């Protein structure tokens, strides 16, 4: 999938019943000349629109019933004219069904709405009803994961990460300042759909790590903290994908280490920010997702554990959470 800038808003989906049927038919050997019998056999075993992922075995069953053989080496021509292998066609069918389960038949409309709403989220606080709708769409994208990519027609405009050209890393950070829950869902979708090997995805995460805890605007810092905390609460599989992007981009490590280094070298750190930062680090180190906890501790290691421990000791009197962070660091070092 190409991830360049785009002027249109949503991708075209292969989520069409006809595509599914064409894909299924394409698995059979060209020697089959009774198309009507084959279609009936496919319907009998339920190919073409159910929620079962065991397509390959059931396609073989259908073909055997009418004396056909599954293709093993030839290619398949899809409805859009692209040529794919049978394995690729099967993957597209499974991915398309997964996307349909999450979005229903109006995937295009939901993608357009999500793109437009994300643009609004970067500029203003959206109404709760509007925020709920975009959260549902983004969580559906995250649940689709890589299937969202596979189900797209080759060459189509990507849904993520730019959502039709309305988002870039800077605007995504602005979303965090106004709608942290939406920003968390957006970064989670980026991580699940694109993954840690996608350079553009990592660019978005790196922008979060570039925020300086004690130098940047407080609203930005608080927004980024809330965005990270939202990622911590994601279900394990999606949380692991987000943690891997946070690790590969260095975002969480950079954010935490910069905070400890600033407190070690400055006496004028804002007390409210110290309190919020300590609570944040503690939440990261103690979170249920072990992957995120490991990535967070890399931030402590990047600033040197001795420095972090000294900072915690010096702040214990004014911030009780500092003592708990100290204990957590010592526990992980032992």
C-alpha positions in Angstrom: 0.0 0.0 0.0 1.4 3.4 -1.0 1.4 5.9 1.9 2.1 9.1 0.0 0.2 12.3 0.5 -3.3 12.3 -0.9 -5.9 14.8 -1.8 -8.9 12.4 -1.7 -10.4 11.2 1.5 -11.0 7.5 1.6 -9.8 4.3 0.0 -11.8 1.9 -2.1 -12.5 -1.4 -0.5 -12.7 -4.9 -1.9 -15.5 -5.5 0.6 -18.0 -6.7 -2.1 -19.8 -10.0 -2.1 -19.0 -10.3 -5.8 -15.3 -10.1 -5.1 -15.6 -12.8 -2.6 -17.3 -15.1 -5.1 -14.9 -14.4 -7.8 -12.0 -15.0 -5.5 -13.4 -18.4 -4.4 -14.1 -19.4 -8.0 -10.5 -18.6 -9.0 -9.1 -21.3 -6.8 -10.3 -24.1 -9.0 -8.5 -25.7 -11.9 -9.4 -24.6 -15.4 -10.5 -28.1 -16.2 -13.7 -27.5 -14.4 -16.3 -26.8 -17.0 -19.5 -27.1 -14.9 -19.6 -23.6 -13.4 -23.2 -24.0 -12.3 -22.4 -27.1 -10.3 -19.3 -25.5 -8.8 -21.2 -22.4 -7.7 -23.8 -24.7 -6.1 -21.1 -26.6 -4.3 -19.6 -23.4 -3.0 -22.9 -22.3 -1.7 -23.4 -25.8 -0.1 -20.3 -25.5 2.0 -20.9 -21.8 2.8 -18.2 -20.0 0.8 -18.9 -16.4 -0.2 -20.2 -14.6 2.8 -20.0 -16.3 6.2 -17.7 -15.6 9.2 -15.7 -18.8 9.2 -12.0 -18.5 8.3 -11.5 -22.1 7.2 -12.0 -21.2 3.5 -9.3 -23.3 2.0 -10.5 -26.7 3.4 -14.1 -25.9 2.5 -13.1 -24.8 -1.0 -11.3 -28.1 -1.5 -14.4 -30.0 -0.2 -16.6 -28.1 -2.7 -14.2 -28.8 -5.6 -13.9 -32.4 -4.8 -17.7 -32.7 -4.8 -17.8 -31.7 -8.5 -14.6 -33.4 -9.6 -12.4 -30.3 -9.6 -8.9 -29.8 -8.3 -7.6 -26.8 -6.4 -4.9 -24.7 -8.2 -1.5 -24.9 -6.7 0.8 -23.1 -9.1 -1.3 -20.9 -11.4 -2.2 -17.3 -10.7 -5.6 -15.7 -10.3 -7.1 -12.6 -12.0 -9.1 -10.5 -9.6 -12.1 -8.4 -10.5 -9.9 -5.2 -10.7 -7.6 -6.9 -13.2 -4.7 -7.5 -10.8 -3.1 -10.9 -10.9 -2.5 -12.7 -7.6 -1.6 -16.1 -6.4 -4.3 -18.4 -4.9 -2.8 -17.9 -1.5 -3.0 -14.1 -1.9 -6.6 -14.4 -3.1 -7.5 -16.4 0.0 -5.7 -13.9 2.2 -7.7 -11.1 0.6 -11.0 -13.0 1.1 -10.2 -13.5 4.8 -9.1 -9.9 5.2 -12.2 -8.6 3.5 -14.5 -10.6 5.7 -12.7 -9.3 8.8 -13.1 -5.7 7.6 -16.7 -6.3 6.9 -17.3 -7.8 10.3 -15.9 -4.6 11.9 -17.3 -2.0 9.6 -20.4 -3.5 7.9 -21.2 -2.6 4.3 -20.6 1.2 4.7 -16.8 1.0 5.2 -16.2 3.7 2.6 -18.5 6.1 4.4 -17.0 5.4 7.8 -13.5 6.0 6.4 -14.5 9.3 5.0 -16.2 10.3 8.2 -13.2 9.3 10.3 -10.8 11.3 8.1 -13.0 14.4 8.3 -13.5 14.0 12.1 -9.8 13.6 12.7 -9.2 16.9 11.0 -11.8 18.6 13.3 -10.2 17.0 16.3 -6.9 18.7 15.6 -8.6 22.1 15.6 -11.3 22.0 18.2 -12.9 19.9 21.0 -15.5 17.7 19.2 -18.9 17.1 20.7 -19.1 13.8 22.8 -21.3 12.1 20.2 -18.9 12.9 17.4 -15.9 11.8 19.5 -17.7 8.5 20.2 -18.2 7.8 16.5 -14.6 8.4 15.6 -13.4 6.3 18.5 -15.5 3.4 17.3 -14.1 3.8 13.7 -10.5 4.0 14.9 -10.9 1.0 17.3 -12.4 -1.0 14.4 -9.4 -0.1 12.3 -7.1 -1.3 15.1 -9.0 -4.6 15.4 -8.8 -5.1 11.7 -5.0 -4.7 11.9 -3.1 -5.8 8.8 -6.4 -7.0 7.3 -7.2 -3.4 6.6 -4.2 -3.2 4.3 -4.7 -6.5 2.6 -8.4 -5.8 1.9 -7.7 -2.6 0.1 -7.6 -2.5 -3.7 -4.0 -2.2 -4.9 -3.1 1.4 -5.5 -6.1 2.8 -3.5 -5.8 5.8 -1.3 -4.7 4.6 2.2 -7.0 5.1 5.2 -4.0 5.5 7.5 -2.0 7.2 8.5 -3.1 10.4 6.7 -6.8 9.7 6.6 -7.1 11.3 3.2 -4.4 14.0 3.6 -5.9 15.7 6.7 -3.4 14.4 9.2 0.4 14.7 9.7 2.5 14.2 12.8 2.1 17.8 13.9 -1.7 17.7 13.6 -1.8 14.3 15.3 0.0 15.9 18.3 -2.6 18.7 18.3 -5.3 16.1 18.5 -3.6 14.9 21.7 -3.9 18.3 23.3 -7.7 18.5 22.6 -8.9 14.9 22.4 -6.4 12.6 24.0 -8.7 9.6 23.8 -9.1 10.1 20.1 -5.3 10.5 19.7 -4.7 7.2 21.6 -7.1 5.4 19.4 -5.4 6.9 16.3 -1.9 5.9 17.3 -3.2 2.4 18.2 -4.7 2.1 14.8 -1.4 3.2 13.2 0.5 0.6 15.2 -1.9 -2.2 14.4 -2.5 -1.4 10.7 1.0 -0.2 9.6 3.2 -1.7 12.3 6.7 -0.9 13.6 8.5 -1.5 10.3 6.6 1.3 8.6 8.7 4.4 8.5 5.8 6.8 8.3 4.1 5.2 11.2 7.3 5.6 13.3 7.4 9.3 12.3 4.1 9.9 14.0 5.3 8.1 17.2 8.6 10.0 17.2 6.7 13.3 17.2 5.3 12.2 20.6 8.8 11.5 21.9 10.0 14.9 20.8 7.8 16.7 23.3 9.9 18.0 26.2 8.2 17.4 29.5 9.5 20.6 31.3 10.0 22.9 28.3 7.1 22.5 26.0 3.6 23.9 26.4 1.8 22.2 29.3 -1.3 21.4 27.2 0.9 19.5 24.8 2.8 17.7 27.5 -0.4 16.7 29.3 -2.0 15.6 26.0 1.0 13.4 25.1 1.0 11.9 28.6 -2.7 11.1 28.3 -2.2 9.6 24.8 0.5 7.3 26.1 -1.7 6.3 29.1 -4.5 5.5 26.6 -2.2 3.2 24.7 -1.3 1.4 28.0 -4.9 0.4 28.5 -5.4 -1.2 25.0 -6.2 -4.9 24.9 -3.0 -7.0 24.9 -2.5 -7.7 21.2 -3.2 -4.1 20.2 -1.2 -2.9 23.2 1.8 -5.0 22.2 1.7 -3.5 18.7 1.6 0.0 20.2 4.4 -0.8 22.6 6.5 -2.1 19.7 6.0 1.1 17.8 6.9 3.1 20.9 10.0 1.1 21.3 11.1 1.1 17.6 10.5 4.9 17.3 12.2 5.6 20.7 9.2 7.8 21.6 8.5 6.6 25.1 12.1 6.1 26.0 13.0 9.7 24.8 10.0 11.2 26.6 10.9 9.6 30.0 14.6 10.0 29.8 14.3 13.7 28.9 12.1 14.3 31.9 14.5 12.7 34.3 17.5 14.5 32.8 15.7 17.8 33.1 14.9 17.3 36.8 18.5 16.2 37.4 19.9 19.4 36.0 17.3 22.1 36.8 16.0 23.4 40.1 13.0 25.3 38.5 11.0 22.4 37.3 7.3 23.0 37.6 6.0 21.1 40.7 2.7 20.3 39.1 4.5 18.8 36.1 6.9 16.9 38.4 3.8 15.4 40.1 2.2 14.5 36.8 5.4 13.1 35.3 6.2 10.9 38.3 2.6 9.5 38.3 3.0 8.8 34.6 6.3 7.0 34.9 4.9 4.9 37.8 1.8 4.0 35.7 4.0 2.9 32.8 6.3 0.8 35.0 3.4 -0.9 36.7 1.1 -1.3 33.8 -0.4 -4.7 33.1 1.1 -4.8 29.6 4.6 -6.1 30.2 5.8 -4.9 26.8 5.0 -1.3 27.6 6.6 -1.6 31.1 9.8 -2.8 29.5 9.8 0.1 27.0 9.2 2.5 29.8 12.1 1.2 31.8 14.3 1.7 28.7 13.6 5.4 29.3 15.0 5.1 32.8 18.1 3.3 31.5 18.6 5.9 28.8 18.8 8.6 31.5 21.0 6.3 33.7 19.3 4.5 36.6 21.6 6.2 39.1 20.4 9.6 37.8 16.7 8.6 37.9 17.1 7.2 41.5 18.8 10.3 42.7 16.0 12.4 41.2 13.4 10.3 42.9 15.1 10.6 46.2 15.4 14.4 45.9 11.7 14.7 45.1 10.3 12.3 47.7 9.4 15.0 50.2 7.3 17.1 47.8 6.0 14.2 45.7 5.0 10.9 47.3 4.9 9.1 43.9 8.6 9.7 43.6 9.3 7.2 46.4 7.2 4.6 44.6 9.0 5.2 41.3 12.3 4.8 43.3 11.1 1.5 44.7 10.0 0.3 41.3 13.3 1.1 39.6 15.2 -0.6 42.4 13.0 -3.7 42.0 13.7 -3.9 38.3 17.4 -3.4 38.8 17.7 -6.3 41.3 
